[in-house]
Amino acid sequence: HGMNPIELAAWTHAEFVKIHPFVDGNGRTSRMLMNYQLMAAGFLPVSIAKEERLEYFETLEAYAVDGDLTPFAEMVASLEERRLDEYLTLEQQQGEIGHTL
């Protein structure tokens, strides 16, 4: 597809939700597939907080209606960046604790 791993994971999620193959569980399944692809590419899994659900639905709608993946891919990239920042903060804190022992 010529996409980077985050774009590919976002596309997989958006496309799966768009085709809606199951009566129930499409969102959960698509988020699981997206996170699998992220982790397979060396990234951390992401989650969508309740406070971000409106943006999440709006960005998925932009893809379903207009074929515009950019808003959702940017959201996934932002969520990934936040997760990486959290991970690096924890690593730094662990390092500081190790030096004081």
N, C-alpha and C positions, 0 to 999 in steps of 0.2 A: 504493500500500500504506500510505501514511501513515508510512513508516519514514524515519529519517535515513539518510544514505549508508552509514554503517558497519553499521547493522542490515540494510539491503538487501543489502549485499555478503555479510554473514554468512548471511542467509537464502538467498541464491542458492547459496552454497557448500553449506550444510546440505541444501537441497532436492535439489540435483544429486546429492550423495552418497547421499541417501535413495532416489532413484529408480534409481540405479546402472545407467545405460543401456549401459555398455560392459563387456566381459569384463575389460579391464585399463585402467588409467590414469584411473579415475574421480576419485581423490584429486588427482592432478596437474592434471587438467583443471578440477576445481572450484576449486582454489587459484588457478589462472590466471584463471578467470572472476572470482573474488573480487577479486584484485589489479587486474584490468582495471577493475572497477567502482570500486574505491577510487581508482585513478589518474584515472579519468574525472571523479571528484568532487573532485579536487585533493589527495588524500591520497597518502601514500607506500605502496608495496607492502610487505607483511609476509611473514614466513616463520615457520614453526613449528620451533623447535629440537628436537633429539632428546630433550632433557630435559623438554620440554613435551608430548611425544606422548601420554602417558597422559591428561593433562588434556584435550588436544585430542579424543581418542577418547571420553572420558567426556562432554564437552559435546555432541559430535555425537550420541551415543547418547541423551542427554536430549531432544534435538530429535526424533530418529527414534522413540523410544518414547513420550514424553510430550507431544510437540509444544511443548516449552519451549525457545524460542530464546534466552532471556535469558543462560544461562551461556556459550553460544558467542559471542553478540554482545558480551558483556562481555570475553571473552578477546580477540576481535579488536580491541576498543577499547583494551585494555591493550597489545596488540602494536603498535598504531598509535601510541599515546602514547610507547612506548619508541622507536620509529623516529623520531618527531618530535624527541624529546629528543636522540637521536644526531645527527640532522641539525643541530639548533640548536647543539650542542656543536662540531661540525665548522665551522659557519659562524663561531662565535665564535673558534675557533682560527685560522681563515683570516684573520679580521679582525685578530687580534693579530699574526700573522706579517706582514701587510701594513703595520702601523704600525712594525715594527722594521726594515723594509727601507729 
